[in-house]
Amino acid sequence: MLGYLRERFTGHLRERSRRRARLVSKDGRCNIEFGNVEQSRFVFLIDIWTTILDLRWRYKMTIFISAFLGSWFLFGLLWYVVAYIHKDLPEFNPSINHTPCVENINGLTSAFLFSLETQVTIGYGFRCVTEQCATAIFLLIFQSILGVIINSFMCGAILAKISRSKNRAKTITFSKNAVISKRGGKLCLLIRVANLRKSLLIGSHIYGKLLKTTITPEGETIILDQVNIEFVVDAGNENLFFISPLTIYHIIDKNSPFFHMAAETLLQQDFELVVFLDGTVEATSATCQVRTSYIPEEVLWGYRFAPIVSKTKEGKYRVDFQNFSKTVAVETPHCAFCLYNEKEAKAKEKKGYDNPGFVLSEVSETSDTKM
């Protein structure tokens, strides 16, 4: 029992270590950190729009609330200063005939309320600017213009954050595992992908990158070296008709980086297969990209995906997502090289061979029969 628990714990630590080292998580987030960047972080303020959009919601809402409260309080102070300089406050005991710059500002609180009413254009009518002070009129115009800019920027940032195509990518899902089996007489690596919405992705294109550590002939070690992996469906890899789940596959031939791998050595490999799906959202015409990744433990050799699409009695096509990531064991060669040699041997059996050592000699027949 103790040995079993130790083995499970060791396997859990090993799996956790592999997950921690992966570049792209299953939901498409990149696990990368930048260090010792020479440029100042103020460079991100140059592209303030992208910076605001990339912020998380809690930081964005903090900036949103701070921008409004800060502007209201700042202009409240300015309105209080105007009233103080013009001696409109009650502590100056203004005369009955005194006309204030702003009616009914009695302190900092009422100045803050007037600032809020001005910027959000509420206008209760209790506090208003008079024609007595040009400074108050100028401040009213300036706050109104600045308020429109703040409203437009912050509301636009929130609307853009909500409508980002990144959220559309959450309704595109990949199978939990990739499988390797024969398809069309060839050894292929297969992955299943599904669109959870009925709206299509226009001009969809799918491809992959194999990330691994390689050593060049010059002795240079390249971490996260990228190798192109081509995925196709029966109709090609571009302009996919993505209305139902698709099974994409990569043919493991002599040009494939999986050609020299085998079922026994797959788990000993150190690679990460990152799969990308690019497309245009039909509703918004915005482009989006979906990403996922597979490590050797998530690639099953000798399996295929269970059927997922069926036809009902009413004539409708039904997709059963309970079998989306379900796999079935099938007979599969242990390596692509084995399958290649097997096909070559069968092809040679069907052909005849010339024996270069065989020489046909003609013998003349003579009759030596004596009567």
Secondary structure, DSSP 8 states (H G I E B T S, - for coil): -HHHHHHHHHHHHHHHHHHHH-SB-TTS-B-----S--S-GGGGGTTHHHHHHHS-HHHHHHHHHHHHHHHHHHHHHHHHHHHHHTT-SGGG---TT---SBTT--SHHHHHHHHHHHHTT---SSS-B-TT-HHHHHHHHHHHHHHHHHHHHHHHHHHHHHT-HHHHGGGEEE-SSEEEEEETTEEEEEEEEEE-SSS-EEEEEEEEEEEEEEE-TTS-EEEEEEEEE--BBTTBSBS--TTS-EEEEEE--TTSTTTT-BTTTGGG--EEEEEEEEEEETTT--EEEEEEEE-GGGEEETEEE---EEE-TTS-EEE-GGGSS-EEE----SBHHHHHHHHHHHHHHTS----TT--------------
